Amino acid sequence: MAQERKAKELLSERQRHLAEKRLCSAMQGLDESSSREAELQQLLEDTLDQSCKEARQERVARFHRSLEFKDLIKEALESSVNVLSSALLDRWLISREDLEGLNMNECILSESRSY
């Protein structure tokens, strides 16, 4: 009887020790998993930050190209207005005084809006 009790205590002790080892192993796995999760979260945040930064840079670049295009169009319009003004003056279709009081850009733009 004492031997059975001793065997049961020994078995119980082994089971307790095995349960403690499993618990420690599970806790260690949980810590490693939490650490990997934190690393992945940081990697995801860094990737999203980089992606947002690249998207913002692309939008800024498109905006700059749009401004350059608008400047090019403005220069072409001003050049066309100058050529038109010279042609009107050369053909005596308008006097210099009338031309100076006329906003050619506004005339052209108002006509182009009507189309």
Order of alpha helices (4+ residues) and beta strands (2+ residues): alpha-alpha-alpha
